[in-house]
Amino acid sequence: MKLSKDFIFHSMGDESVLVPSGNAKFSGMVRGNKTLGVVLDLLQCETTEAEIVAAMRARFSAPDGAIERDVKDAIQKLRDVGAIEE
């Protein structure tokens, strides 16, 4: 999976923003924290959920299961707005 070319990602400090281009069916803006920014950055290239989780574990310390839940939730929300190409 990877980020759809119909979306533009920008990270500013601790905030991440994803906006659709004119070709996307979603109209609005997705705002998130640094965690979402890392997920979106990793989705710039073809990747898997497991690879995203591994990269997040290398970068952040969190209780067991927290990173997996956060990644799963972020990916689902991105799928819901059509931002992920499978």
Contact map, one row per residue, 1 for C-alpha under 8 A:
11100000000000000000000000000000000000000010011100000000000000000000000000000000000111
11110000000000000000000000000000000000000011111000000000000000000000000000000000000111
11111010000000000000000000000000000000010011100000000000000000000000000000000000001110
01111110000000000000000000000000000000000000000000000000000000000000000000000000011110
00111111000000000000000000000000000000000000000000000000000000000000000000000000000000
00011111000000000001111100000000000000000000000000000000000000000000000000000000001000
00111111100000000111100100000000000000000000000000000000000000000000000000000000001000
00001111110000000111100000000000000000000000000000000000000000000000000000000000000000
00000011111000011110000000000000000000010000000000000000000000000000000000000000000000
00000001111100011100000000000000000000000000000000000000000000000000000000000000000000
00000000111111111000000000000000010010000000000000000000000000000000000000000000000000
00000000011111110000000000000000000000000000000000000000000000000000000000000000000000
00000000001111110000000000000000010000000000000000000000000000000000000000000000000000
00000000001111110000000000000000110000000000000000000000000000000000000000000000000000
00000000001111111000000000000011110010000000000000000000000000000000000000000000000000
00000000111111111100000000000011110110000000000000000000000000000000000000000000000000
00000000111000111110000000001111000010000000000000000000000000000000000000000000000000
00000011110000011111000000001110000000000000000000000000000000000000000000000000000000
00000011100000001111100000011100000000000000000000000000000000000000000000000000000000
00000111000000000111111101111000000000000000000000000000000000000000000000000000000000
00000111000000000011111100000000000000000000000000000000000000000000000000000000000000
00000100000000000001111100000000000000000000000000000000000000000000000000000000000000
00000100000000000001111110000000000000000000000000000000000000000000000000000000000000
00000110000000000001111111100000000000000000000000000000000000000000000000000000010000
00000000000000000000001111100000000000000000000000000000000000000000000000000000010000
00000000000000000001000111110000000000000000000000000000000000000000000000000000110000
00000000000000000001000111111000000000000000000000000000000000000000000000000000000000
00000000000000000011000001111100000000000000000000000000000000000000000000000000000000
00000000000000001111000000111110000000000000000000000000000000000000000000000000000000
00000000000000001110000000011111000000000000000000000000000000000000000000000000000000
00000000000000111100000000001111100000000000000000000000000000000000000000000000000000
00000000000000111000000000000111111110000000000000000000000000000000000000000000000000
00000000000001110000000000000011111110000000000000000000000000000000000000000000000000
00000000001011110000000000000001111111000000000000000000000000000000000000000000000000
00000000000000000000000000000001111111100000000000000000000000000000000000000000000000
00000000000000010000000000000001111111110000000000000000000000000000000001000000000000
00000000001000111000000000000001111111111000000000000000000000000000000000000000000000
00000000000000000000000000000000011111111100000000000001000000000000000000000000000000
00000000000000000000000000000000001111111110000000010000000000000000001001000000000000
00100000100000000000000000000000000111111111000000000000000000000000000000000000000000
00000000000000000000000000000000000011111111000000000000000000000000000000000000000000
00000000000000000000000000000000000001111111101000010000000000000000000000000000000000
11100000000000000000000000000000000000111111111000000000000000000000000000000000000000
01100000000000000000000000000000000000011111110000000000000000000000000000000000000000
01100000000000000000000000000000000000000111111000000000000000000000000000000000000000
11000000000000000000000000000000000000000011111100000000000000000000000000000000000000
11000000000000000000000000000000000000000110111110110000000000000000000000000000000000
10000000000000000000000000000000000000000000011111110000000000000000000000000000000000
00000000000000000000000000000000000000000000001111111000000000000000001100000000000000
00000000000000000000000000000000000000000000000111111100000000000000000000000000000000
00000000000000000000000000000000000000000000001111111110000000000000000000000000000000
00000000000000000000000000000000000000100100001111111111000000000000001000000000000000
00000000000000000000000000000000000000000000000011111111100000000011001000000000000000
00000000000000000000000000000000000000000000000001111111110000000000000000000000000000
00000000000000000000000000000000000000000000000000111111111000000000000000000000000000
00000000000000000000000000000000000001000000000000011111111100000010000000000000000000
00000000000000000000000000000000000000000000000000001111111111000010000000000000000000
00000000000000000000000000000000000000000000000000000111111110000000000000000000000000
00000000000000000000000000000000000000000000000000000011111110000000000000000000000000
00000000000000000000000000000000000000000000000000000001111111000000000000000000000000
00000000000000000000000000000000000000000000000000000000111111100000000000000000000000
00000000000000000000000000000000000000000000000000000000100111110110000000000000000000
00000000000000000000000000000000000000000000000000000000000011111110000000000000000000
00000000000000000000000000000000000000000000000000000000000001111110000000000000000000
00000000000000000000000000000000000000000000000000000000000000111111100000000000000000
00000000000000000000000000000000000000000000000000000000000001111111110000000000000000
00000000000000000000000000000000000000000000000000001001100001111111111000000000000000
00000000000000000000000000000000000000000000000000001000000000001111111100000000000000
00000000000000000000000000000000000000000000000000000000000000001111111110000000000000
00000000000000000000000000000000000000000000000000000000000000000111111111000000000000
00000000000000000000000000000000000000100000000010011000000000000011111111100000000000
00000000000000000000000000000000000000000000000010000000000000000001111111110000000000
00000000000000000000000000000000000000000000000000000000000000000000111111111000000000
00000000000000000000000000000000000100100000000000000000000000000000011111111100000000
00000000000000000000000000000000000000000000000000000000000000000000001111111110000100
00000000000000000000000000000000000000000000000000000000000000000000000111111111000000
00000000000000000000000000000000000000000000000000000000000000000000000011111111100000
00000000000000000000000000000000000000000000000000000000000000000000000001111111111100
00000000000000000000000000000000000000000000000000000000000000000000000000111111111100
00000000000000000000000000000000000000000000000000000000000000000000000000011111111000
00000000000000000000000001000000000000000000000000000000000000000000000000001111111000
00010000000000000000000111000000000000000000000000000000000000000000000000000111111110
00110110000000000000000000000000000000000000000000000000000000000000000000000111111110
11110000000000000000000000000000000000000000000000000000000000000000000000100110011111
11110000000000000000000000000000000000000000000000000000000000000000000000000000011111
11000000000000000000000000000000000000000000000000000000000000000000000000000000000111
